[in-house]
Amino acid sequence: MLHADSFGLNKSVLDTIGNTPLVHLPLDTPAQTYAKLEYLNPGGSVKDRSAKFMIEHAEKSGELKPGGTIIDASSGNQGIAVAMIGAIKGYHVIITVSEKISSEKLKTIQAYGAKTVMCPTTSFLDDPKSYHSVAKRLHKETPGSIMPNQYYNPLNAQAHYHSMGPEIWKQTDGKITHFIAAAGTGGTISGTGRYLKEQNPDIQVVAVDSINSFRSTNGNPKPYTIDGMGVDFDSEVLDKSVIDEFIPVADEPSLAILKKIANSYGILAGLSSGSVAHAAQMYCKNLGHEALVVMIFGDSGRAYLSKNVF
Ligand SMILES: Cc1ncc(COP(=O)(O)O)c(C=O)c1O
């Protein structure tokens, strides 16, 4: 029998998380612009990294024991990641989701064997009916359960500090000048941004937010289409000290650019990637050819085909 360790083979799907490709994606700018294709993670999104980190931390601390239950609230991708990792490691998984979730994401969570609980879409995360509040309640009621709690757990950002940050630094040979990512929980932008700034404080860290989010509207959020993205609450996961600029973007141009990217470059990216590409297009207009910009493409367009955005 082949031994995975001796041949550099993967022991399980868990070992294939991270090390995603960085691909040249030309925008209308002299700057060199690259997209990091997080949809090539095994669970299909950037959230594989943070879910794995948080779950393994709970195992190491003894909080999560064999046969235990993992409960979390998710706009979809964290739920998919937790469901996939729970399946590999043999845990029960319950994911609370909001009505905004695409049918593809919901069915993917269920396909991994997790239970889902549908909650109404609310403007505020602390609304007792929100998917976050329901997950907290279920966690309290379920013995032997843990809640990674991606919205408030600083380990979410630490995951990206240890994984995404070093990867980008290495892939660009330390030449990255600008880092652009969507902010939802803020884990990706904060953890990666902190790592990159520690290597070179001149690197500009740019967060992309929805124009209708809690943060963009000063606490008066309005509905928006892009899921996963949008700063809708205050939490220490979002580390504003490493973010140089927030760019608020509307739904329409975010969706419009997705089709062009798929048709011209074969990159079928998800909704928040459209927001990132649109924001990068605006931000990079006046940058020179010496700029090396890395954009995070958080998930795949395949998760949204039923929304007819392509
Ligand atoms: C597709 C996608 N893009 C961006 C984000 C935002 O990432 P973060 O929560 O790390 O800010 C998420 C979060 O769920 C996501 O699913």
The ligand as a Tripos MOL2 file, in Angstrom:
@<TRIPOS>MOLECULE
LIG
   16    16     1     0     0
SMALL
NO_CHARGES

@<TRIPOS>ATOM
      1 C1        -17.5190   34.5510   -1.4540 C.3       1 LIG1
      2 C2        -17.0520   35.3340   -0.2710 C.ar      1 LIG1
      3 N1        -16.3190   36.4230   -0.4890 N.ar      1 LIG1
      4 C3        -15.9080   37.1850    0.5290 C.ar      1 LIG1
      5 C4        -16.2350   36.8840    1.8370 C.ar      1 LIG1
      6 C5        -15.7690   37.7770    2.9260 C.3       1 LIG1
      7 O1        -14.7240   37.2020    3.6430 O.3       1 LIG1
      8 P1        -14.5180   37.5430    5.1650 P.3       1 LIG1
      9 O2        -15.6880   36.9810    5.9080 O.co2     1 LIG1
     10 O3        -13.2450   36.8620    5.5230 O.co2     1 LIG1
     11 O4        -14.4520   39.0260    5.3020 O.co2     1 LIG1
     12 C6        -17.0020   35.7500    2.0920 C.ar      1 LIG1
     13 C7        -17.4060   35.4160    3.4430 C.2       1 LIG1
     14 O5        -18.2360   34.5570    3.6820 O.2       1 LIG1
     15 C8        -17.4220   34.9560    1.0140 C.ar      1 LIG1
     16 O6        -18.1640   33.8540    1.2150 O.3       1 LIG1
@<TRIPOS>BOND
     1     1     2 1
     2     2     3 ar
     3     2    15 ar
     4     3     4 ar
     5     4     5 ar
     6     5     6 1
     7     5    12 ar
     8     6     7 1
     9     7     8 1
    10     8     9 2
    11     8    10 1
    12     8    11 1
    13    12    13 1
    14    12    15 ar
    15    13    14 2
    16    15    16 1
@<TRIPOS>SUBSTRUCTURE
     1 LIG1         1 GROUP 0 **** ****
